[in-house]
C-alpha cells in the first residue's frame, strides 16, 4: 500500500490502529505473530568453514593429491614420509594464513562498528512509554524529536518543523523537511523515496523539530529490509586473479598428469620388465616429476603477498576484508562513487555570500538558528544551521559570545509553509530581530536594505540585483539563505508572525554546499591518467550532483548526467549500450545502483562501487570490488564490502588501486619465477630419465621448491612499484597470467636453467671419474642440485624487472638479498653438514666442484640480461 498517497484515516484503518496507539496486549500479539523489528542477520562463517574454504583452491587440491600419491608410494617402498609431511605443512600454513587474514579483517570491521541497544517513545494504552525499538509493531504511534533514530517505516500524522536526515537510505546530503499532508501521485511514475515527505524510514535520523508517526512497516518489511533482501540475492563472482590462478591450476594439472603418464609408460616400455619392483621404481620417477612440476610454494606465496598488500593498505586507511580483493583493485577500470561523504565532506559549508557587511550577516545567521557551538568549537545541530554557526566562527564571532551580548527573548519558529524563522534579541543598542529563510520569501517582506552603513529604501533595481545574485548561487547548486533584520525601541507586544515578519531590512545572502574534499580533485585526475573512469552515483538532486561533478572534472557536459526517473524509462539492454555516455547518476534508488554496476560489468569493465548507506549495499555486493565507508557507513554496508575506507575518502581508493597494481605485478613476477624454476626441474628429470640416469630425487625437488624458490619468490612480492605504475592503462581482465611475453619468458628461462643443470651434472661426473659419459654419478647429482638451486636464487634478481636491466635498478630490495643469502647458506648446509647430507643422500664434494657449480649457476644472470637487451631492441624497432 502506498501510504504516502493515502489519507491519514485510511492509513489508520489499514494498520488497524488509532491516534492513541495500541494496547499493550495488542502490541504483544502482533509482536508474536510478525516477529521482532529487526533485519535478518547474515549467516556467520565459522573458523572451520573458513579453513575448509581455503582448501578448495585448485592449486591446494593438486598439492593434496601429490601428498596422497607420495604417501602411497612411501608406504609400498618402505621409504620415509618426508615428502608427505613437507607438502601438508605447506597446505596447512597456506590455509592458516588465509583464515588469519580474514579473521583479522573482521575484527577491524567490528572495531569500526558502534553497537547500541536503541529505544523509542511510543503511545501504548494512550500513555507515552519507552520500549526497545525491536519491540515496535505495525500500528504503534511513535513520538520523534531532534536526535532520535527512526526505528521503523511510518506515515507522519503530526509534524512541527520536523527535518530528517535520510542520507543513509537515499544518499541525499540535505535533511528533508517533513509534512503530514497527503502527496499527489503522478500516474506516469511513482514518487521517489527521497521525495516522500510525509513518510519516515528506518535508518534515518531526526535532526530538527518533532513529530508523530504511525508505524506501517517493521523489520524486513521496511525499505531497509527490502535492501537487505536485495543484498542476499546479489551474486558474488570470482576476482580476475582467482580466475587466472584457477586456469593456471588446470593447465598445471593436465601438464603433471600428461608428463607423469608419458614417463611412466615410456620407462616401462624401455625396460621391458614388468616386475613389481620395476613398476614401483618407475612410478616413483613419475612421482618425482609430479613433485617437480607442481610449484608447492605458489599458493603460499600468493597468499603472503596479498597479506602484505593488506597490511600496506591498512596503513593507508583501507581495510581489506577479502584477500583477493587486493588484486582486483589493480585492474579496476570504473569507480562508481557515492557523492556525500566520499567525494564531499558531508558537512554543509558557506562558500559564498553577498552582503554589505559580512560580520553583520554572519551575526544574523548565527543568532537566528538553533545550532550551537560546543566547548571544542564544533557546531552541533541541523547541518544547514551548523554551517551558519561555523560561518560566524570563521568571521571571529563564536556563537556563545554572540548569545551573551544578544540573548534571545522571543521567536517565531521555522515553519515549512513560511520557509523562514525569526528571533528577537536584547542588545546594548536596543531590541533587534533577525529573520532568515528562503530568499524569495524573505525578500518579499523587505522594504529597505543596508548600504554604506545606512538603511535605504529597497528600490526595484536593488531588488533585481539581489535576485540575480540569488540565481547565480542557485545555478552553482548552492543552497541559498537570506537574512534580514528589524529594530525596535522596546520589546514587541507579541511574537506573532504577523507582528514580526514585515518591514524588514535586507542584510545579505549566504550560499552553502557540501564542499568537495580537497584531495579528491587530484585523486580523480590521477584516475584519468591511470585510465580509470570515476562515476558519481547519488540520491541528491541533479543540479547539485552536476555542480559537484563539474568541480571535480568528472563530466564534460550536462548531457552526461541522468536521473533515476530517466533510468526507469530505459531497459537493461538499452542501458548496457548507452552506459558509456553517462558519468553522473542523480536522484537514484537502490535498484538503479545495481543496474548501473551490472551494466558496466556487462561492458567488460572491472567495476568498483563505493557507498555508506544501506541503499548502497546491494550494488556494493554486486560490484567486482565493493567499498564501504568506515566512519559514516552503516553496519550493513560494511558487512557486504570487500574493502572499508577507515577515513571515508575517495583518494584512499586511488591509493589502494596503486597498491593493487603493485601487488599484481609482484605476483606475476613470483609466478614467472616459480614456473620457470619448476620447468627447469621437470625438463632436467625428463631428459635424465630419457638418457637412463637419476639427476635428482623427489626430496631434493621439494627442498628446492620450498627453500630456494619460496624465499626469493616471497621477497619478489615485496618489490616497490614502478615509477610509472599509475601512468598505465588498467590491464584487461581478459589478459592471462602469461600475457605480455610472460609465457615466452617462462619457457626460455626454464630451458636455460635446464641446460645449466645438466651441464653441472656432466661436469661433476667428469671431475669425479675423469671421463665424459652418460651414466649415474653421485658427484653429478650433488653438483646438479647445487647449480639448480643457485641458478634459481640468482635468477630471482633477473625477475625484478621483466624487460629492464637489473644493473639499472637503483633501489635495492633488501628482502631479496636476505632471502637469497639465507637460501644460499641453507643449501650449502644441506651439502656439507654430515647428518643433513646423509638424509638427502648427497656425496661430499670438494671446494673446486662447489665453485664450478656456483659459476655455472651465476651464468644465468648475463644470459638473461643479453636476452632482455635483444627484447628491448626488438620492441623499439616495432
Order of alpha helices (4+ residues) and beta strands (2+ residues): alpha-alpha-alpha-alpha-alpha-beta-beta-beta-beta-alpha-beta-beta-beta-alpha-alpha-alpha-alpha-beta-alpha-beta-beta-alpha-beta-beta-alpha-alpha-beta-beta-beta-alpha-beta-beta-alpha-beta-alpha-beta-alpha-beta-alpha-beta-alpha-alpha-beta-alpha-beta-alpha-beta-alpha-beta-alpha-alpha-alpha-alpha-alpha-alpha-alpha-alpha
